[in-house]
Amino acid sequence: QVRLAESGGGSVQTGGSLRLSCTVFGYWYNSRCMGWFRQAPGKEREGVAAIDSGGTSYADSVKGRFTISRDNVKATLYLQMNSLNPEDTAMYYCAAAGPAGSCGTMWSFPRAFDYWGQGTQVTVSS
């Protein structure tokens, strides 16, 4: 079955950058919708960004600062995060939808995704 594993989290100062990676173990579908979510303590899990063959989508809170990309050869999903601030502190999760589905308009909803990684912690201090 498909398994996802995130890496690249850590602790940075305000204004710093991090690049998260999500390695996919199992069959890689070039066209499937994949996304990044984050969840801070006491808050709901929120969609950060998503990508499929048609393009990318971003939450308003990260637009212009984060960039999602995928490498179909390496079967890896990335999230480049720049200009980080304390509000970005959260556990970040990689997610994948079914093999036949595009992201559509539901990309920011966790229920649209079938597979999840275990998460990688991002902490931004002021």
KEDO-228881 format. One record per residue: x, y, z of N, C-alpha, C in turn; residue in three letters. Coordinates in pm, whole numbers, plus 50000, padded with zeros to 5 digits. Each point is the difference from the previous one (the first is absolute). Layout:
// residues N
SITE    npx    npy    npz   capx   capy   capz    cpx    cpy    cpz  resn
SITE      X      Y      Z      X      Y      Z      X      Y      Z   Ala
...
END
This chain:
// residues 126
SITE    npx    npy    npz   capx   capy   capz    cpx    cpy    cpz  resn
SITE  50083  49883  50000  49917  50117  50000  50088  50125  50000   Gln
SITE  49939  50114  49976  50072  50125  49994  50029  50051  50141   Val
SITE  50124  50039  50023  50039  50062  50125  50073  50130  49970   Arg
SITE  49979  50101  50084  50061  50130  49983  50083  50033  50124   Leu
SITE  50117  50058  49979  50087  50036  50111  50056  50140  49980   Ala
SITE  49971  50088  50095  50048  50138  49993  50136  50015  50066   Glu
SITE  50075  50100  49955  50127  50035  50061  50028  50147  49972   Ser
SITE  50097  50055  50069  50043  50137  49975  49953  50102  50101   Gly
SITE  49919  49960  50096  49956  50093  50102  50113  50036  50094   Gly
SITE  49975  50099  50083  50101  50044  50095  49960  50130  50065   Gly
SITE  50095  50061  50068  49979  50127  50069  50078  50111  49931   Ser
SITE  49930  50110  49971  50063  50114  49935  49952  50129  50064   Val
SITE  50072  50106  49974  49961  50133  50046  49904  50063  49901   Gln
SITE  49925  50097  50045  49910  50074  49912  50076  50052  49878   Thr
SITE  49942  49979  49883  50063  50042  49877  50083  49892  49933   Gly
SITE  50019  49889  50068  50079  49892  49946  49924  49916  49899   Gly
SITE  50069  49898  49948  49943  49913  49897  50023  49854  50034   Ser
SITE  49910  49917  49952  50012  49856  50011  49942  49938  49873   Leu
SITE  50051  49883  49963  49941  49924  49890  49961  49863  50051   Arg
SITE  49871  49972  49993  49949  49871  50041  49997  49905  49881   Leu
SITE  50025  49873  50027  49994  49898  49897  49904  49890  50044   Ser
SITE  49934  49940  49904  49910  49888  50025  50036  49890  49903   Cys
SITE  50056  49893  50052  50038  49887  49918  49884  49900  49995   Thr
SITE  49967  49958  49880  49890  49906  49980  50056  49861  49981   Val
SITE  49959  49909  50086  50038  49859  49990  49882  49923  49942   Phe
SITE  50020  49941  49886  49893  49933  49929  49985  50061  49863   Gly
SITE  49887  49972  49935  49981  50049  49865  49976  50150  49997   Tyr
SITE  50072  50070  49915  49989  50144  49984  49915  50031  49878   Trp
SITE  49889  50068  50021  49914  50043  49891  50031  50145  49967   Tyr
SITE  50046  50024  49880  50041  50134  49960  49887  50102  50008   Asn
SITE  49878  49956  49978  49888  50093  49992  49919  50015  50128   Ser
SITE  50033  49922  50103  49918  50007  50121  50018  50131  50074   Arg
SITE  49894  50041  50067  50006  50120  50082  50080  49971  50127   Cys
SITE  50096  50085  50030  50077  49989  50123  50002  50135  50069   Met
SITE  50006  49997  50132  49995  50126  50072  50076  49999  50130   Gly
SITE  50012  50119  50055  50058  50020  50132  49895  50060  50092   Trp
SITE  49990  49946  50120  49913  50051  50104  50084  50031  50122   Phe
SITE  49945  50080  50090  50068  50026  50126  49899  50009  50113   Arg
SITE  50045  49968  50120  49914  50004  50116  50079  50044  50121   Gln
SITE  49956  50108  50061  50059  50050  50123  49919  49949  50118   Ala
SITE  50060  49991  50118  49927  49953  50118  49873  50080  50025   Pro
SITE  49889  49931  50018  49873  50065  50027  49930  50056  49878   Gly
SITE  50055  49979  49883  49941  50051  49878  49966  49886  49904   Lys
SITE  49911  50029  49905  49964  49902  49899  50109  49987  49896   Glu
SITE  50005  49884  49937  50093  49980  49891  49957  50083  49881   Arg
SITE  50093  50076  49943  49967  50088  49889  50085  49970  49877   Glu
SITE  49940  50017  49885  50071  49981  49876  50096  50115  49975   Gly
SITE  50121  49968  49961  50103  50099  49973  50019  50020  49850   Val
SITE  50016  49890  49929  50024  50005  49856  49968  49866  49938   Ala
SITE  49972  49999  49872  49972  49877  49928  50048  50012  49856   Ala
SITE  50024  49885  49939  50049  49999  49862  49948  49877  49928   Ile
SITE  49964  50018  49873  49969  49889  49912  50050  50037  49861   Asp
SITE  49959  49925  49900  50048  50027  49866  49952  50133  49945   Ser
SITE  49896  50056  50061  49942  50124  49952  50058  50127  50060   Gly
SITE  50075  49987  50108  50057  50117  50062  50009  49990  50151   Gly
SITE  50008  50114  50065  50018  50005  50145  49894  50088  50064   Thr
SITE  49979  49977  50130  49909  50080  50080  50066  50029  50133   Ser
SITE  49969  50117  50059  50060  50040  50126  49897  50065  50090   Tyr
SITE  50019  49979  50130  49922  50074  50097  50043  50147  49996   Ala
SITE  49905  50089  50026  50032  50142  49997  50112  50037  50097   Asp
SITE  50008  49928  50111  50097  50032  50103  50144  49972  49957   Ser
SITE  50019  49917  49898  50136  49964  49958  50030  50043  49858   Val
SITE  49903  50052  49930  50017  50039  49860  50112  50104  49987   Lys
SITE  50091  49975  49909  50111  50089  49979  50123  49966  50083   Gly
SITE  49982  49913  50100  50111  49960  50086  50038  49853  49983   Arg
SITE  49900  49916  49974  50023  49857  49986  49985  49958  49855   Phe
SITE  50075  49898  49961  49990  49946  49865  49996  49847  50007   Thr
SITE  49897  49942  49942  49988  49855  49994  50047  49952  49864   Ile
SITE  50070  49888  49998  50048  49943  49875  50011  49849  50014   Ser
SITE  50016  49933  49888  50013  49854  50003  50104  49957  49898   Arg
SITE  50070  49893  50032  50098  49940  49911  49949  49860  49969   Asp
SITE  49951  49981  49879  49942  49872  49963  50105  49890  49985   Asn
SITE  50122  50038  49971  50107  49902  49987  50040  49947  50138   Val
SITE  50011  50090  50097  50038  49962  50136  49881  49958  50086   Lys
SITE  49879  50016  49946  49878  49969  50075  49999  50076  50133   Ala
SITE  50023  50129  49993  50013  50082  50119  49921  50130  49985   Thr
SITE  49935  50039  50107  49928  50126  50009  50078  50096  50088   Leu
SITE  50003  50127  49964  50075  50100  50075  49912  50117  50041   Tyr
SITE  50040  50066  50107  49939  50126  50040  50113  50093  50042   Leu
SITE  50029  50098  49917  50099  50101  50032  49931  50110  50079   Gln
SITE  50048  50028  50120  49939  50098  50088  50099  50112  50027   Met
SITE  49964  50120  49959  50083  50118  50020  49928  50101  50088   Asn
SITE  50076  50094  50054  49944  50106  50084  49911  49945  50110   Ser
SITE  50049  49900  50068  49921  49934  50104  49976  50092  50119   Leu
SITE  49885  49985  50061  49965  50075  50120  49945  49904  50104   Asn
SITE  49986  50043  50126  49954  49909  50105  49864  49937  49972   Pro
SITE  49916  50066  49923  49869  49944  49966  50010  49877  49911   Glu
SITE  50117  49976  49942  50021  49882  49917  50038  49878  50084   Asp
SITE  50021  50018  50128  50036  49889  50088  49888  49898  50005   Thr
SITE  50031  49876  49966  49900  49894  49995  50066  49869  49961   Ala
SITE  49925  49892  50012  50040  49873  49942  49952  50001  49855   Met
SITE  50090  49973  49909  49966  50001  49858  49988  49858  49948   Tyr
SITE  49891  49975  49927  49970  49868  49949  49992  50000  49848   Tyr
SITE  50056  49898  49941  49987  49974  49858  49879  49910  49978   Cys
SITE  49925  50025  49893  49881  49921  49972  49986  49973  49851   Ala
SITE  49939  49887  49968  49977  49963  49861  49856  49954  49983   Ala
SITE  49939  50042  49891  49866  49957  49966  50006  49869  49923   Ala
SITE  49885  49952  49956  49996  49879  49920  50072  50018  49868   Gly
SITE  50039  49890  49938  50081  50008  49877  49931  50065  49882   Pro
SITE  49868  49999  49998  49927  50052  49885  49949  50142  50019   Ala
SITE  50015  50055  50119  49940  50128  50031  50091  50120  49984   Gly
SITE  49943  50108  49950  50070  50127  49998  49964  50075  50128   Ser
SITE  50068  50111  50026  49975  50073  50123  49863  50066  50002   Cys
SITE  49961  50056  49888  49870  50066  49992  49989  50114  50100   Gly
SITE  49877  50021  50048  49973  50108  50094  50005  49954  50144   Thr
SITE  50023  49871  50024  49998  49945  50134  50139  49975  50057   Met
SITE  50100  50059  49943  50138  49970  50037  50034  50035  50144   Trp
SITE  49929  50096  50059  50032  50046  50134  49929  49920  50110   Ser
SITE  49924  49899  49962  49926  49920  50096  50069  49865  50020   Phe
SITE  50034  49966  50125  50068  49873  50027  49926  49878  49948   Pro
SITE  49867  50003  49999  49924  49884  49956  50016  49969  49853   Arg
SITE  50059  50090  49924  50023  49978  49858  50124  49915  49974   Ala
SITE  50076  49971  50104  50126  49927  49986  49994  49863  50067   Phe
SITE  50060  49902  49936  49993  49862  50047  50123  49955  50078   Asp
SITE  50114  50059  49974  50125  49957  50061  50070  50116  50069   Tyr
SITE  50060  49970  50115  50063  50103  50082  50134  49956  50055   Trp
SITE  50092  50095  50010  50125  49975  50067  49984  50020  50149   Gly
SITE  50108  49975  50075  49994  50012  50145  50025  50142  50050   Gln
SITE  50047  50087  49913  50019  50138  50036  50144  50035  50032   Gly
SITE  50034  50127  49980  50130  50053  50037  49977  50136  50066   Thr
SITE  50066  50023  50112  49976  50120  50080  50077  50119  49946   Gln
SITE  49931  50112  49989  50061  50127  49963  49975  50098  50113   Val
SITE  50106  50056  50054  49990  50097  50109  50072  50128  49962   Thr
SITE  49929  50111  50006  50056  50130  49964  49995  50089  50122   Val
SITE  50114  50047  50044  50008  50085  50118  50021  50145  49961   Ser
SITE  49952  50089  50085  50012  50143  49973  50133  50053  50048   Ser
END
